[in-house]
Amino acid sequence: MAEFLIADEDLAGVKGKVVIVTGGSSGIGLATVTTLLAHGASVVNADIQPPPQQHEAASYTFVKTDVTLWADQIALFKKTKELYGRVDHVFANAGMGPNANYLSTEVDKNGDLKEPSHALLDVSLKGVMHTATIAIFHMRQQAEGGSIVINGSTTGLQRLRAVDYSTAKHAVLGFGRGLFSLLGAASLPIRVNTLAPTWT
């Protein structure tokens, strides 16, 4: 298994930068928020739930955000701009675990098959697309542009029987690749990268 060791000097560039992290109250998002704050970034955590313990740093802000709602994400970016004047980096990280059962035989009162839950796709795909789209809108107004990191998964590179999770992670990989080409063709100074971590 590959191991990546990140030294403090590798993150020196985030000092003084403004970073939005969606899903920053747990897991990879929480670890990212903590690391960014430790290296001098101003961080806005956008999550439906507050973190288990509030950060003490003056450069930290929690904004309750339902990433599936366009209006919530519009408000998130507006709040960040009000507080800090710009958005340098965005980590589109919010997601959830497998939720839908595509082999279900559960029926409604009419005997018709019940529709599977699309909650995961709303959060892990639509939410990511909302985040990136609004980030681009704001970053293109800045001469220095910005960067967007999408949290995908190794699941987006292989087959997995958690169908809704697999679908979302394949899709965000394609979304990130497509955005990379689109932004390049438009000559916008915005970088897009998609991560593919394994289960954490």
N, C-alpha and C positions, 0 to 999 in steps of 0.2 A: 504494500500500500504506500502511495506517495505521501511524503510529509513535507509540509511547508512551514518554515519557521520565519516569523516576521519580527525583525529587530525594531527597536524604538525609532531608530533613525529612518527606517522605511516609511514611517507615518508622520515624520516631521512636517510634511507639506500640508497636513490638515489643520495645523495651528492657525487660529483666526478665521477659519472657513466656517460657513453656515451649512449645516447638513440636516436634511429631513430623513428620518428613518421611520418607515411604516412598520407596524408590528414590533415596536421597540420595547414592549413590556415583558417579553419572555424569549427564551431560546436564543437563537442566533441574533435576533434583533436587539435583545437586551445586552448581550455580550458586545455587540457593535457599538451601542450607545455608550456603554461604560468605557470602552477602549477609546472612542473618539473624544469623550470628555477628558480622559486622562492625558490626551495629547493636545489639548487646548482648543478643540473645536467648539463652536456653538451648536447645540443639538436640539432639534425639535422632534419629540417622540409622538408619532401619530398612531394611536391604538384605540380599540374599542374598550379596552380595560386599562386602568392605571397600572404601573409597575408594582411589584410586591413591596418595594421600598423606594420612596422618592429620592432622587439624587439631590445632593445639597448644592451643587454648582449653580452659580448665578447664570451661567451660560446654558442652562438646561430648561426646557419648557415641555410640558405634556399638554397635548391637544387631543381631547377625545374625538376620535374619528372613526366613522364606519366607512371603510375604503370602498364598499360597494356603492356608496352614494356619491354621485358627482358633486352635489352641493356641499357635502362635508369636505371633500378634497379641495374644492375651490376655496372654501373658508380656511382650510389648513394652510394653503399657500399664501393667501392674503394675510393671515396672522403672522406667518413667518416673515413676510416682507415688511409688515408693520413693525415687528420687533427688531429685525436685523438689516433691513434694506435690500436684501438680495437672497438668492438661493444658489449656493455653489455646487453642492452635491446632493443627490437623492438616492437613497437605498430603498428600492421597492421590494420590501421583504415580507409584508403581511401575507399570511396564508393559513391554511388549516389542514387537518388530517383527513384521510378518506372518510366519506360520509354517505355515499349513495350505494344502493344495492340493485344492480342491474339484473339480478336473478330472482328478485322478489316476486312472490305470487300473491302479495297482499292486495286485496280489492276493496273498493269503496262500497257504499250501501246499495249501489246499482249492480254490483258484481263486476265492475270494470277495473282493470289494473290501475293501481295508483301511480301517479307520476313520480319518478325518482327525484330525490332532492338534488337541486342544482346549487346548493349553498357553497360548496367548495369552489365550483367554477366561478361563482359570483365574486368570491373573495380572492382566490389565487390566480385568476385570469383577468376577469373584468376589472378587479381592483388594481392590478398591476398596470393594465392598459390606461385606466384613469390617471394613475399616478404619473406615468411616463408622459402622457399627452399634456397634462397640465404643467409638468416640469419643463417640457420643451417650450411651451408658451412663454413661461417666465424667463428661462435661460436665454432664449433667442433675443431678448431685450437687453441683455448684458453683453458688452463688448468681449468679455472674456469667456462667455458661454457657460459651460458647466459640464458635469458628468452625471450619468444615471447608471446605477448598478441594479440589475434585476436578480433576485434570488430564485434561481431555478432548482434543478435537482438532477442527480445522476439518473433518476427515474425518467427524465426526458430524453435519455439516450439509450433506453432499453425497454423491454417488456416487463410489465408488472400487473398483477391481477387486481390491484386497487385502481379500478378503471378511471374514476373521476380524477383522482390524484395524478395518475399517469397522463391523462388527457391534458390537464392544466399545465403540467410541467413540459410536455412536448410543445404545447402551444406557446408558452412564454419564451421558450428557446427560439421558436420561429419568429415570434414577435420581436425579440431582441435582435435577431439577425436581420430581419426586415428593416427595423429602425436604423440599424447601422448603415445600411445601404441608402436608405431614404435621406438621412441626415447628411451623408457624404455627397449625394447628388445635389442637395440643396445648399451645399457649402456652409452649413451651420457649424459653429465651433462647439459642438456638443458631442461628448463621447458616450457610447453605450457599451456596457459589458454585461454578460449574463454568467452568473456563477452556477456551478453544478455540484453542490456538496452532496455527500451521501447521507444516510440517516444519522440524525444527531440526538 
